[in-house]
Amino acid sequence: MTTRRAPRLGVINKFEQGWIDLLVESHLDGFKALDACLYLSQQANSSGRKYSRVPNQFRMNTILKKSRKFRRQDEGFNSGIRWWRIRGEEE
C-alpha cells in the first residue's frame, strides 16, 4: 500500500503575493534571494511605513519557486541561485 505525499510547495498567500508583485515591478533582474530581501526591506507599504515582515533569504527562495513570474539559474554550490523575471510579450 502506497500513500500519497503532500505537494512540496503550497499556494502563494497574501503576503507572498505582495512581495512577488513588488519584485516584478522592481528593477531587479539576475538577483539573489538576499538581494530581494534587502530590496523589500527598503520598500514602503500602502500606509507609508517600511515592511517589517520581510522573509529571510531561504524563505525567499521558496516563495520565488512558487511563482511563475520568475525562473531560476543555479550557479553552483558556493555561488547560489540567481532569479530572473519572466517577461511577457508586452515588454
PyMOL Python script that loads the backbone (N, CA, C, O; Angstrom):
from pymol import cmd

cmd.read_pdbstr("""\
ATOM      1  N   MET A   1       0.836  -1.172   0.000  1.00  0.00           N
ATOM      2  CA  MET A   1       0.000   0.000   0.000  1.00  0.00           C
ATOM      3  C   MET A   1       0.889   1.247   0.000  1.00  0.00           C
ATOM      4  O   MET A   1       1.737   1.412   0.877  1.00  0.00           O
ATOM      5  N   THR A   2       0.692   2.100  -0.969  1.00  0.00           N
ATOM      6  CA  THR A   2       1.468   3.338  -1.036  1.00  0.00           C
ATOM      7  C   THR A   2       0.586   4.512  -0.645  1.00  0.00           C
ATOM      8  O   THR A   2      -0.601   4.559  -0.970  1.00  0.00           O
ATOM      9  N   THR A   3       1.178   5.433   0.043  1.00  0.00           N
ATOM     10  CA  THR A   3       0.445   6.630   0.439  1.00  0.00           C
ATOM     11  C   THR A   3       0.919   7.795  -0.418  1.00  0.00           C
ATOM     12  O   THR A   3       2.076   7.853  -0.835  1.00  0.00           O
ATOM     13  N   ARG A   4       0.029   8.690  -0.661  1.00  0.00           N
ATOM     14  CA  ARG A   4       0.380   9.867  -1.442  1.00  0.00           C
ATOM     15  C   ARG A   4       1.019  10.909  -0.542  1.00  0.00           C
ATOM     16  O   ARG A   4       0.589  11.127   0.591  1.00  0.00           O
ATOM     17  N   ARG A   5       2.042  11.542  -1.065  1.00  0.00           N
ATOM     18  CA  ARG A   5       2.703  12.617  -0.329  1.00  0.00           C
ATOM     19  C   ARG A   5       2.027  13.939  -0.644  1.00  0.00           C
ATOM     20  O   ARG A   5       1.475  14.129  -1.728  1.00  0.00           O
ATOM     21  N   ALA A   6       2.077  14.818   0.286  1.00  0.00           N
ATOM     22  CA  ALA A   6       1.534  16.159   0.083  1.00  0.00           C
ATOM     23  C   ALA A   6       2.400  16.902  -0.932  1.00  0.00           C
ATOM     24  O   ALA A   6       3.592  16.618  -1.052  1.00  0.00           O
ATOM     25  N   PRO A   7       1.814  17.848  -1.660  1.00  0.00           N
ATOM     26  CA  PRO A   7       2.643  18.628  -2.583  1.00  0.00           C
ATOM     27  C   PRO A   7       3.743  19.357  -1.835  1.00  0.00           C
ATOM     28  O   PRO A   7       3.566  19.762  -0.686  1.00  0.00           O
ATOM     29  N   ARG A   8       4.854  19.515  -2.482  1.00  0.00           N
ATOM     30  CA  ARG A   8       6.012  20.092  -1.823  1.00  0.00           C
ATOM     31  C   ARG A   8       5.824  21.572  -1.498  1.00  0.00           C
ATOM     32  O   ARG A   8       6.192  22.022  -0.413  1.00  0.00           O
ATOM     33  N   LEU A   9       5.264  22.311  -2.415  1.00  0.00           N
ATOM     34  CA  LEU A   9       5.067  23.733  -2.193  1.00  0.00           C
ATOM     35  C   LEU A   9       3.577  24.043  -2.153  1.00  0.00           C
ATOM     36  O   LEU A   9       2.809  23.534  -2.969  1.00  0.00           O
ATOM     37  N   GLY A  10       3.178  24.864  -1.217  1.00  0.00           N
ATOM     38  CA  GLY A  10       1.783  25.256  -1.107  1.00  0.00           C
ATOM     39  C   GLY A  10       1.459  26.400  -2.049  1.00  0.00           C
ATOM     40  O   GLY A  10       2.271  26.776  -2.894  1.00  0.00           O
ATOM     41  N   VAL A  11       0.279  26.939  -1.895  1.00  0.00           N
ATOM     42  CA  VAL A  11      -0.131  28.073  -2.730  1.00  0.00           C
ATOM     43  C   VAL A  11       0.470  29.363  -2.172  1.00  0.00           C
ATOM     44  O   VAL A  11       0.877  29.422  -1.012  1.00  0.00           O
ATOM     45  N   ILE A  12       0.516  30.372  -2.998  1.00  0.00           N
ATOM     46  CA  ILE A  12       1.057  31.674  -2.596  1.00  0.00           C
ATOM     47  C   ILE A  12       0.026  32.397  -1.735  1.00  0.00           C
ATOM     48  O   ILE A  12      -1.120  32.565  -2.150  1.00  0.00           O
ATOM     49  N   ASN A  13       0.426  32.824  -0.541  1.00  0.00           N
ATOM     50  CA  ASN A  13      -0.508  33.544   0.336  1.00  0.00           C
ATOM     51  C   ASN A  13      -0.458  35.051   0.061  1.00  0.00           C
ATOM     52  O   ASN A  13       0.282  35.499  -0.814  1.00  0.00           O
ATOM     53  N   LYS A  14      -1.237  35.821   0.802  1.00  0.00           N
ATOM     54  CA  LYS A  14      -1.378  37.263   0.572  1.00  0.00           C
ATOM     55  C   LYS A  14      -0.053  38.007   0.727  1.00  0.00           C
ATOM     56  O   LYS A  14       0.280  38.856  -0.101  1.00  0.00           O
ATOM     57  N   PHE A  15       0.693  37.701   1.763  1.00  0.00           N
ATOM     58  CA  PHE A  15       1.967  38.371   1.990  1.00  0.00           C
ATOM     59  C   PHE A  15       2.956  38.038   0.870  1.00  0.00           C
ATOM     60  O   PHE A  15       3.625  38.925   0.340  1.00  0.00           O
ATOM     61  N   GLU A  16       3.041  36.765   0.520  1.00  0.00           N
ATOM     62  CA  GLU A  16       3.956  36.346  -0.533  1.00  0.00           C
ATOM     63  C   GLU A  16       3.601  37.004  -1.864  1.00  0.00           C
ATOM     64  O   GLU A  16       4.491  37.419  -2.607  1.00  0.00           O
ATOM     65  N   GLN A  17       2.307  37.104  -2.171  1.00  0.00           N
ATOM     66  CA  GLN A  17       1.886  37.725  -3.422  1.00  0.00           C
ATOM     67  C   GLN A  17       2.272  39.199  -3.456  1.00  0.00           C
ATOM     68  O   GLN A  17       2.665  39.713  -4.503  1.00  0.00           O
ATOM     69  N   GLY A  18       2.163  39.868  -2.337  1.00  0.00           N
ATOM     70  CA  GLY A  18       2.586  41.267  -2.262  1.00  0.00           C
ATOM     71  C   GLY A  18       4.068  41.423  -2.529  1.00  0.00           C
ATOM     72  O   GLY A  18       4.479  42.338  -3.242  1.00  0.00           O
ATOM     73  N   TRP A  19       4.879  40.534  -1.959  1.00  0.00           N
ATOM     74  CA  TRP A  19       6.322  40.586  -2.178  1.00  0.00           C
ATOM     75  C   TRP A  19       6.648  40.290  -3.637  1.00  0.00           C
ATOM     76  O   TRP A  19       7.498  40.954  -4.229  1.00  0.00           O
ATOM     77  N   ILE A  20       5.983  39.304  -4.218  1.00  0.00           N
ATOM     78  CA  ILE A  20       6.216  38.962  -5.620  1.00  0.00           C
ATOM     79  C   ILE A  20       5.859  40.140  -6.524  1.00  0.00           C
ATOM     80  O   ILE A  20       6.595  40.459  -7.457  1.00  0.00           O
ATOM     81  N   ASP A  21       4.724  40.785  -6.241  1.00  0.00           N
ATOM     82  CA  ASP A  21       4.308  41.935  -7.051  1.00  0.00           C
ATOM     83  C   ASP A  21       5.344  43.053  -6.996  1.00  0.00           C
ATOM     84  O   ASP A  21       5.646  43.671  -8.017  1.00  0.00           O
ATOM     85  N   LEU A  22       5.889  43.317  -5.807  1.00  0.00           N
ATOM     86  CA  LEU A  22       6.925  44.349  -5.680  1.00  0.00           C
ATOM     87  C   LEU A  22       8.179  43.978  -6.465  1.00  0.00           C
ATOM     88  O   LEU A  22       8.799  44.839  -7.088  1.00  0.00           O
ATOM     89  N   LEU A  23       8.553  42.709  -6.436  1.00  0.00           N
ATOM     90  CA  LEU A  23       9.755  42.280  -7.152  1.00  0.00           C
ATOM     91  C   LEU A  23       9.553  42.305  -8.662  1.00  0.00           C
ATOM     92  O   LEU A  23      10.486  42.603  -9.408  1.00  0.00           O
ATOM     93  N   VAL A  24       8.344  41.994  -9.117  1.00  0.00           N
ATOM     94  CA  VAL A  24       8.064  42.041 -10.551  1.00  0.00           C
ATOM     95  C   VAL A  24       8.166  43.472 -11.064  1.00  0.00           C
ATOM     96  O   VAL A  24       8.658  43.701 -12.169  1.00  0.00           O
ATOM     97  N   GLU A  25       7.705  44.437 -10.269  1.00  0.00           N
ATOM     98  CA  GLU A  25       7.730  45.841 -10.670  1.00  0.00           C
ATOM     99  C   GLU A  25       9.094  46.501 -10.447  1.00  0.00           C
ATOM    100  O   GLU A  25       9.295  47.645 -10.852  1.00  0.00           O
ATOM    101  N   SER A  26      10.022  45.801  -9.815  1.00  0.00           N
ATOM    102  CA  SER A  26      11.322  46.385  -9.474  1.00  0.00           C
ATOM    103  C   SER A  26      12.260  46.395 -10.679  1.00  0.00           C
ATOM    104  O   SER A  26      11.927  45.896 -11.754  1.00  0.00           O
ATOM    105  N   HIS A  27      13.420  46.968 -10.472  1.00  0.00           N
ATOM    106  CA  HIS A  27      14.473  46.975 -11.484  1.00  0.00           C
ATOM    107  C   HIS A  27      15.362  45.742 -11.378  1.00  0.00           C
ATOM    108  O   HIS A  27      16.258  45.556 -12.202  1.00  0.00           O
ATOM    109  N   LEU A  28      15.129  44.900 -10.379  1.00  0.00           N
ATOM    110  CA  LEU A  28      15.985  43.742 -10.144  1.00  0.00           C
ATOM    111  C   LEU A  28      15.830  42.703 -11.251  1.00  0.00           C
ATOM    112  O   LEU A  28      14.716  42.382 -11.666  1.00  0.00           O
ATOM    113  N   ASP A  29      16.939  42.195 -11.713  1.00  0.00           N
ATOM    114  CA  ASP A  29      16.946  41.077 -12.640  1.00  0.00           C
ATOM    115  C   ASP A  29      18.298  40.394 -12.490  1.00  0.00           C
ATOM    116  O   ASP A  29      19.326  41.067 -12.408  1.00  0.00           O
ATOM    117  N   GLY A  30      18.307  39.094 -12.454  1.00  0.00           N
ATOM    118  CA  GLY A  30      19.546  38.379 -12.184  1.00  0.00           C
ATOM    119  C   GLY A  30      19.978  38.567 -10.748  1.00  0.00           C
ATOM    120  O   GLY A  30      21.165  38.742 -10.470  1.00  0.00           O
ATOM    121  N   PHE A  31      19.021  38.531  -9.830  1.00  0.00           N
ATOM    122  CA  PHE A  31      19.296  38.809  -8.418  1.00  0.00           C
ATOM    123  C   PHE A  31      19.309  37.528  -7.597  1.00  0.00           C
ATOM    124  O   PHE A  31      18.787  36.496  -8.017  1.00  0.00           O
ATOM    125  N   LYS A  32      19.907  37.615  -6.437  1.00  0.00           N
ATOM    126  CA  LYS A  32      19.883  36.517  -5.475  1.00  0.00           C
ATOM    127  C   LYS A  32      18.787  36.795  -4.460  1.00  0.00           C
ATOM    128  O   LYS A  32      18.294  37.919  -4.369  1.00  0.00           O
ATOM    129  N   ALA A  33      18.405  35.781  -3.698  1.00  0.00           N
ATOM    130  CA  ALA A  33      17.323  35.921  -2.727  1.00  0.00           C
ATOM    131  C   ALA A  33      17.651  36.979  -1.679  1.00  0.00           C
ATOM    132  O   ALA A  33      16.759  37.709  -1.245  1.00  0.00           O
ATOM    133  N   LEU A  34      18.889  37.074  -1.272  1.00  0.00           N
ATOM    134  CA  LEU A  34      19.285  38.079  -0.285  1.00  0.00           C
ATOM    135  C   LEU A  34      19.090  39.491  -0.846  1.00  0.00           C
ATOM    136  O   LEU A  34      18.677  40.395  -0.120  1.00  0.00           O
ATOM    137  N   ASP A  35      19.384  39.679  -2.124  1.00  0.00           N
ATOM    138  CA  ASP A  35      19.151  40.981  -2.761  1.00  0.00           C
ATOM    139  C   ASP A  35      17.669  41.329  -2.740  1.00  0.00           C
ATOM    140  O   ASP A  35      17.305  42.483  -2.512  1.00  0.00           O
ATOM    141  N   ALA A  36      16.814  40.341  -2.975  1.00  0.00           N
ATOM    142  CA  ALA A  36      15.370  40.566  -2.953  1.00  0.00           C
ATOM    143  C   ALA A  36      14.908  40.947  -1.549  1.00  0.00           C
ATOM    144  O   ALA A  36      14.075  41.840  -1.394  1.00  0.00           O
ATOM    145  N   CYS A  37      15.437  40.285  -0.535  1.00  0.00           N
ATOM    146  CA  CYS A  37      15.072  40.599   0.856  1.00  0.00           C
ATOM    147  C   CYS A  37      15.482  42.030   1.213  1.00  0.00           C
ATOM    148  O   CYS A  37      14.716  42.762   1.839  1.00  0.00           O
ATOM    149  N   LEU A  38      16.682  42.418   0.817  1.00  0.00           N
ATOM    150  CA  LEU A  38      17.152  43.783   1.095  1.00  0.00           C
ATOM    151  C   LEU A  38      16.297  44.807   0.356  1.00  0.00           C
ATOM    152  O   LEU A  38      15.974  45.859   0.907  1.00  0.00           O
ATOM    153  N   TYR A  39      15.932  44.508  -0.882  1.00  0.00           N
ATOM    154  CA  TYR A  39      15.081  45.412  -1.649  1.00  0.00           C
ATOM    155  C   TYR A  39      13.723  45.577  -0.963  1.00  0.00           C
ATOM    156  O   TYR A  39      13.237  46.697  -0.810  1.00  0.00           O
ATOM    157  N   LEU A  40      13.112  44.466  -0.551  1.00  0.00           N
ATOM    158  CA  LEU A  40      11.797  44.533   0.092  1.00  0.00           C
ATOM    159  C   LEU A  40      11.848  45.289   1.415  1.00  0.00           C
ATOM    160  O   LEU A  40      10.895  45.981   1.772  1.00  0.00           O
ATOM    161  N   SER A  41      12.951  45.160   2.141  1.00  0.00           N
ATOM    162  CA  SER A  41      13.052  45.846   3.436  1.00  0.00           C
ATOM    163  C   SER A  41      13.120  47.363   3.277  1.00  0.00           C
ATOM    164  O   SER A  41      12.858  48.090   4.235  1.00  0.00           O
ATOM    165  N   GLN A  42      13.463  47.851   2.093  1.00  0.00           N
ATOM    166  CA  GLN A  42      13.548  49.285   1.841  1.00  0.00           C
ATOM    167  C   GLN A  42      12.279  49.875   1.237  1.00  0.00           C
ATOM    168  O   GLN A  42      12.176  51.093   1.090  1.00  0.00           O
ATOM    169  N   GLN A  43      11.309  49.027   0.883  1.00  0.00           N
ATOM    170  CA  GLN A  43      10.079  49.494   0.248  1.00  0.00           C
ATOM    171  C   GLN A  43       9.053  49.924   1.291  1.00  0.00           C
ATOM    172  O   GLN A  43       9.043  49.426   2.417  1.00  0.00           O
ATOM    173  N   ALA A  44       8.200  50.847   0.897  1.00  0.00           N
ATOM    174  CA  ALA A  44       7.142  51.336   1.789  1.00  0.00           C
ATOM    175  C   ALA A  44       5.824  50.672   1.412  1.00  0.00           C
ATOM    176  O   ALA A  44       5.535  50.456   0.235  1.00  0.00           O
ATOM    177  N   ASN A  45       5.031  50.350   2.431  1.00  0.00           N
ATOM    178  CA  ASN A  45       3.716  49.760   2.178  1.00  0.00           C
ATOM    179  C   ASN A  45       2.699  50.862   1.888  1.00  0.00           C
ATOM    180  O   ASN A  45       3.071  52.029   1.766  1.00  0.00           O
ATOM    181  N   SER A  46       1.433  50.505   1.779  1.00  0.00           N
ATOM    182  CA  SER A  46       0.401  51.479   1.392  1.00  0.00           C
ATOM    183  C   SER A  46       0.234  52.607   2.415  1.00  0.00           C
ATOM    184  O   SER A  46      -0.220  53.695   2.062  1.00  0.00           O
ATOM    185  N   SER A  47       0.592  52.361   3.665  1.00  0.00           N
ATOM    186  CA  SER A  47       0.472  53.420   4.669  1.00  0.00           C
ATOM    187  C   SER A  47       1.758  54.242   4.820  1.00  0.00           C
ATOM    188  O   SER A  47       1.832  55.128   5.672  1.00  0.00           O
ATOM    189  N   GLY A  48       2.765  53.949   3.994  1.00  0.00           N
ATOM    190  CA  GLY A  48       3.992  54.738   4.004  1.00  0.00           C
ATOM    191  C   GLY A  48       5.090  54.212   4.910  1.00  0.00           C
ATOM    192  O   GLY A  48       6.173  54.793   4.962  1.00  0.00           O
ATOM    193  N   ARG A  49       4.835  53.124   5.626  1.00  0.00           N
ATOM    194  CA  ARG A  49       5.872  52.555   6.507  1.00  0.00           C
ATOM    195  C   ARG A  49       6.632  51.463   5.778  1.00  0.00           C
ATOM    196  O   ARG A  49       6.117  50.836   4.853  1.00  0.00           O
ATOM    197  N   LYS A  50       7.864  51.247   6.209  1.00  0.00           N
ATOM    198  CA  LYS A  50       8.656  50.164   5.622  1.00  0.00           C
ATOM    199  C   LYS A  50       8.124  48.825   6.117  1.00  0.00           C
ATOM    200  O   LYS A  50       7.588  48.717   7.220  1.00  0.00           O
ATOM    201  N   TYR A  51       8.283  47.820   5.283  1.00  0.00           N
ATOM    202  CA  TYR A  51       7.802  46.483   5.648  1.00  0.00           C
ATOM    203  C   TYR A  51       8.587  45.941   6.837  1.00  0.00           C
ATOM    204  O   TYR A  51       9.816  46.009   6.863  1.00  0.00           O
ATOM    205  N   SER A  52       7.874  45.406   7.811  1.00  0.00           N
ATOM    206  CA  SER A  52       8.531  44.815   8.972  1.00  0.00           C
ATOM    207  C   SER A  52       8.586  43.291   8.865  1.00  0.00           C
ATOM    208  O   SER A  52       9.418  42.651   9.509  1.00  0.00           O
ATOM    209  N   ARG A  53       7.712  42.716   8.061  1.00  0.00           N
ATOM    210  CA  ARG A  53       7.691  41.262   7.881  1.00  0.00           C
ATOM    211  C   ARG A  53       8.299  40.916   6.523  1.00  0.00           C
ATOM    212  O   ARG A  53       7.585  40.711   5.542  1.00  0.00           O
ATOM    213  N   VAL A  54       9.607  40.858   6.485  1.00  0.00           N
ATOM    214  CA  VAL A  54      10.318  40.500   5.257  1.00  0.00           C
ATOM    215  C   VAL A  54      10.918  39.116   5.471  1.00  0.00           C
ATOM    216  O   VAL A  54      11.537  38.869   6.506  1.00  0.00           O
ATOM    217  N   PRO A  55      10.745  38.207   4.506  1.00  0.00           N
ATOM    218  CA  PRO A  55      11.278  36.851   4.692  1.00  0.00           C
ATOM    219  C   PRO A  55      12.802  36.830   4.646  1.00  0.00           C
ATOM    220  O   PRO A  55      13.432  37.739   4.104  1.00  0.00           O
ATOM    221  N   ASN A  56      13.385  35.782   5.220  1.00  0.00           N
ATOM    222  CA  ASN A  56      14.831  35.618   5.100  1.00  0.00           C
ATOM    223  C   ASN A  56      15.141  35.028   3.715  1.00  0.00           C
ATOM    224  O   ASN A  56      14.228  34.688   2.961  1.00  0.00           O
ATOM    225  N   GLN A  57      16.426  34.910   3.392  1.00  0.00           N
ATOM    226  CA  GLN A  57      16.805  34.507   2.038  1.00  0.00           C
ATOM    227  C   GLN A  57      16.367  33.082   1.703  1.00  0.00           C
ATOM    228  O   GLN A  57      16.081  32.797   0.540  1.00  0.00           O
ATOM    229  N   PHE A  58      16.307  32.199   2.660  1.00  0.00           N
ATOM    230  CA  PHE A  58      15.906  30.819   2.396  1.00  0.00           C
ATOM    231  C   PHE A  58      14.409  30.735   2.107  1.00  0.00           C
ATOM    232  O   PHE A  58      13.978  30.008   1.212  1.00  0.00           O
ATOM    233  N   ARG A  59      13.630  31.482   2.871  1.00  0.00           N
ATOM    234  CA  ARG A  59      12.188  31.551   2.631  1.00  0.00           C
ATOM    235  C   ARG A  59      11.903  32.245   1.301  1.00  0.00           C
ATOM    236  O   ARG A  59      10.975  31.866   0.586  1.00  0.00           O
ATOM    237  N   MET A  60      12.701  33.260   0.971  1.00  0.00           N
ATOM    238  CA  MET A  60      12.516  33.972  -0.291  1.00  0.00           C
ATOM    239  C   MET A  60      12.732  33.043  -1.478  1.00  0.00           C
ATOM    240  O   MET A  60      11.999  33.126  -2.463  1.00  0.00           O
ATOM    241  N   ASN A  61      13.720  32.164  -1.405  1.00  0.00           N
ATOM    242  CA  ASN A  61      13.925  31.186  -2.473  1.00  0.00           C
ATOM    243  C   ASN A  61      12.688  30.318  -2.656  1.00  0.00           C
ATOM    244  O   ASN A  61      12.295  30.027  -3.785  1.00  0.00           O
ATOM    245  N   THR A  62      12.077  29.906  -1.558  1.00  0.00           N
ATOM    246  CA  THR A  62      10.876  29.089  -1.626  1.00  0.00           C
ATOM    247  C   THR A  62       9.719  29.863  -2.237  1.00  0.00           C
ATOM    248  O   THR A  62       8.971  29.315  -3.047  1.00  0.00           O
ATOM    249  N   ILE A  63       9.562  31.116  -1.867  1.00  0.00           N
ATOM    250  CA  ILE A  63       8.485  31.955  -2.410  1.00  0.00           C
ATOM    251  C   ILE A  63       8.674  32.138  -3.915  1.00  0.00           C
ATOM    252  O   ILE A  63       7.713  32.053  -4.679  1.00  0.00           O
ATOM    253  N   LEU A  64       9.905  32.389  -4.335  1.00  0.00           N
ATOM    254  CA  LEU A  64      10.160  32.596  -5.755  1.00  0.00           C
ATOM    255  C   LEU A  64       9.967  31.311  -6.557  1.00  0.00           C
ATOM    256  O   LEU A  64       9.592  31.369  -7.728  1.00  0.00           O
ATOM    257  N   LYS A  65      10.215  30.162  -5.948  1.00  0.00           N
ATOM    258  CA  LYS A  65       9.950  28.882  -6.616  1.00  0.00           C
ATOM    259  C   LYS A  65       8.458  28.707  -6.897  1.00  0.00           C
ATOM    260  O   LYS A  65       8.076  28.121  -7.910  1.00  0.00           O
ATOM    261  N   LYS A  66       7.623  29.215  -5.999  1.00  0.00           N
ATOM    262  CA  LYS A  66       6.173  29.088  -6.161  1.00  0.00           C
ATOM    263  C   LYS A  66       5.646  29.929  -7.311  1.00  0.00           C
ATOM    264  O   LYS A  66       4.644  29.575  -7.931  1.00  0.00           O
ATOM    265  N   SER A  67       6.307  31.026  -7.596  1.00  0.00           N
ATOM    266  CA  SER A  67       5.816  31.990  -8.576  1.00  0.00           C
ATOM    267  C   SER A  67       6.186  31.559  -9.990  1.00  0.00           C
ATOM    268  O   SER A  67       7.261  31.009 -10.229  1.00  0.00           O
ATOM    269  N   ARG A  68       5.275  31.821 -10.919  1.00  0.00           N
ATOM    270  CA  ARG A  68       5.555  31.556 -12.331  1.00  0.00           C
ATOM    271  C   ARG A  68       6.121  32.790 -13.021  1.00  0.00           C
ATOM    272  O   ARG A  68       6.330  32.778 -14.234  1.00  0.00           O
ATOM    273  N   LYS A  69       6.370  33.850 -12.266  1.00  0.00           N
ATOM    274  CA  LYS A  69       6.892  35.089 -12.836  1.00  0.00           C
ATOM    275  C   LYS A  69       8.414  35.165 -12.762  1.00  0.00           C
ATOM    276  O   LYS A  69       9.015  36.128 -13.237  1.00  0.00           O
ATOM    277  N   PHE A  70       9.033  34.149 -12.166  1.00  0.00           N
ATOM    278  CA  PHE A  70      10.487  34.122 -12.032  1.00  0.00           C
ATOM    279  C   PHE A  70      11.006  32.750 -12.429  1.00  0.00           C
ATOM    280  O   PHE A  70      10.354  31.727 -12.222  1.00  0.00           O
ATOM    281  N   ARG A  71      12.206  32.763 -13.008  1.00  0.00           N
ATOM    282  CA  ARG A  71      12.880  31.493 -13.282  1.00  0.00           C
ATOM    283  C   ARG A  71      14.236  31.523 -12.590  1.00  0.00           C
ATOM    284  O   ARG A  71      14.798  32.590 -12.342  1.00  0.00           O
ATOM    285  N   ARG A  72      14.736  30.370 -12.290  1.00  0.00           N
ATOM    286  CA  ARG A  72      15.988  30.300 -11.546  1.00  0.00           C
ATOM    287  C   ARG A  72      17.124  29.807 -12.420  1.00  0.00           C
ATOM    288  O   ARG A  72      16.922  29.108 -13.413  1.00  0.00           O
ATOM    289  N   GLN A  73      18.317  30.193 -12.022  1.00  0.00           N
ATOM    290  CA  GLN A  73      19.526  29.747 -12.679  1.00  0.00           C
ATOM    291  C   GLN A  73      20.500  29.356 -11.577  1.00  0.00           C
ATOM    292  O   GLN A  73      20.965  30.208 -10.819  1.00  0.00           O
ATOM    293  N   ASP A  74      20.803  28.080 -11.490  1.00  0.00           N
ATOM    294  CA  ASP A  74      21.763  27.602 -10.493  1.00  0.00           C
ATOM    295  C   ASP A  74      23.170  27.931 -10.968  1.00  0.00           C
ATOM    296  O   ASP A  74      23.527  27.692 -12.122  1.00  0.00           O
ATOM    297  N   GLU A  75      23.950  28.477 -10.067  1.00  0.00           N
ATOM    298  CA  GLU A  75      25.316  28.864 -10.420  1.00  0.00           C
ATOM    299  C   GLU A  75      26.352  28.052  -9.659  1.00  0.00           C
ATOM    300  O   GLU A  75      27.491  28.496  -9.510  1.00  0.00           O
ATOM    301  N   GLY A  76      25.995  26.912  -9.194  1.00  0.00           N
ATOM    302  CA  GLY A  76      26.945  26.081  -8.473  1.00  0.00           C
ATOM    303  C   GLY A  76      26.684  26.101  -6.978  1.00  0.00           C
ATOM    304  O   GLY A  76      25.895  26.904  -6.481  1.00  0.00           O
ATOM    305  N   PHE A  77      27.343  25.225  -6.285  1.00  0.00           N
ATOM    306  CA  PHE A  77      27.102  25.046  -4.851  1.00  0.00           C
ATOM    307  C   PHE A  77      27.441  26.295  -4.047  1.00  0.00           C
ATOM    308  O   PHE A  77      26.649  26.705  -3.198  1.00  0.00           O
ATOM    309  N   ASN A  78      28.574  26.898  -4.287  1.00  0.00           N
ATOM    310  CA  ASN A  78      29.004  28.053  -3.492  1.00  0.00           C
ATOM    311  C   ASN A  78      28.404  29.368  -3.962  1.00  0.00           C
ATOM    312  O   ASN A  78      28.298  30.310  -3.176  1.00  0.00           O
ATOM    313  N   SER A  79      28.013  29.451  -5.217  1.00  0.00           N
ATOM    314  CA  SER A  79      27.526  30.714  -5.765  1.00  0.00           C
ATOM    315  C   SER A  79      26.048  30.950  -5.501  1.00  0.00           C
ATOM    316  O   SER A  79      25.620  32.103  -5.434  1.00  0.00           O
ATOM    317  N   GLY A  80      25.259  29.899  -5.349  1.00  0.00           N
ATOM    318  CA  GLY A  80      23.847  30.068  -5.057  1.00  0.00           C
ATOM    319  C   GLY A  80      22.974  30.085  -6.297  1.00  0.00           C
ATOM    320  O   GLY A  80      23.339  29.556  -7.347  1.00  0.00           O
ATOM    321  N   ILE A  81      21.816  30.704  -6.150  1.00  0.00           N
ATOM    322  CA  ILE A  81      20.800  30.732  -7.199  1.00  0.00           C
ATOM    323  C   ILE A  81      20.546  32.183  -7.594  1.00  0.00           C
ATOM    324  O   ILE A  81      20.404  33.052  -6.735  1.00  0.00           O
ATOM    325  N   ARG A  82      20.492  32.434  -8.881  1.00  0.00           N
ATOM    326  CA  ARG A  82      20.084  33.744  -9.396  1.00  0.00           C
ATOM    327  C   ARG A  82      18.671  33.617  -9.948  1.00  0.00           C
ATOM    328  O   ARG A  82      18.311  32.606 -10.550  1.00  0.00           O
ATOM    329  N   TRP A  83      17.877  34.665  -9.729  1.00  0.00           N
ATOM    330  CA  TRP A  83      16.490  34.688 -10.184  1.00  0.00           C
ATOM    331  C   TRP A  83      16.318  35.724 -11.278  1.00  0.00           C
ATOM    332  O   TRP A  83      16.866  36.824 -11.202  1.00  0.00           O
ATOM    333  N   TRP A  84      15.555  35.362 -12.295  1.00  0.00           N
ATOM    334  CA  TRP A  84      15.295  36.238 -13.432  1.00  0.00           C
ATOM    335  C   TRP A  84      13.799  36.398 -13.603  1.00  0.00           C
ATOM    336  O   TRP A  84      13.047  35.430 -13.486  1.00  0.00           O
ATOM    337  N   ARG A  85      13.362  37.624 -13.881  1.00  0.00           N
ATOM    338  CA  ARG A  85      11.950  37.858 -14.156  1.00  0.00           C
ATOM    339  C   ARG A  85      11.605  37.287 -15.522  1.00  0.00           C
ATOM    340  O   ARG A  85      12.397  37.375 -16.461  1.00  0.00           O
ATOM    341  N   ILE A  86      10.431  36.709 -15.623  1.00  0.00           N
ATOM    342  CA  ILE A  86       9.944  36.224 -16.915  1.00  0.00           C
ATOM    343  C   ILE A  86       9.097  37.328 -17.494  1.00  0.00           C
ATOM    344  O   ILE A  86       8.068  37.696 -16.926  1.00  0.00           O
ATOM    345  N   ARG A  87       9.518  37.849 -18.602  1.00  0.00           N
ATOM    346  CA  ARG A  87       8.816  38.966 -19.234  1.00  0.00           C
ATOM    347  C   ARG A  87       7.736  38.434 -20.160  1.00  0.00           C
ATOM    348  O   ARG A  87       7.901  37.402 -20.810  1.00  0.00           O
ATOM    349  N   GLY A  88       6.635  39.158 -20.204  1.00  0.00           N
ATOM    350  CA  GLY A  88       5.551  38.816 -21.119  1.00  0.00           C
ATOM    351  C   GLY A  88       5.814  39.379 -22.505  1.00  0.00           C
ATOM    352  O   GLY A  88       6.849  40.000 -22.745  1.00  0.00           O
ATOM    353  N   GLU A  89       4.890  39.163 -23.398  1.00  0.00           N
ATOM    354  CA  GLU A  89       5.037  39.634 -24.767  1.00  0.00           C
ATOM    355  C   GLU A  89       4.987  41.154 -24.868  1.00  0.00           C
ATOM    356  O   GLU A  89       5.524  41.728 -25.816  1.00  0.00           O
ATOM    357  N   GLU A  90       4.354  41.808 -23.908  1.00  0.00           N
ATOM    358  CA  GLU A  90       4.199  43.260 -23.988  1.00  0.00           C
ATOM    359  C   GLU A  90       5.471  44.006 -23.666  1.00  0.00           C
ATOM    360  O   GLU A  90       5.566  45.195 -23.967  1.00  0.00           O
ATOM    361  N   GLU A  91       6.475  43.345 -23.052  1.00  0.00           N
ATOM    362  CA  GLU A  91       7.722  44.024 -22.690  1.00  0.00           C
ATOM    363  C   GLU A  91       8.790  43.798 -23.739  1.00  0.00           C
ATOM    364  O   GLU A  91       9.908  44.295 -23.600  1.00  0.00           O
TER     365      GLU A  91
END
""", "prot")
cmd.dss("prot")
cmd.show_as("cartoon", "prot")
cmd.util.cbc("prot")
cmd.orient("prot")
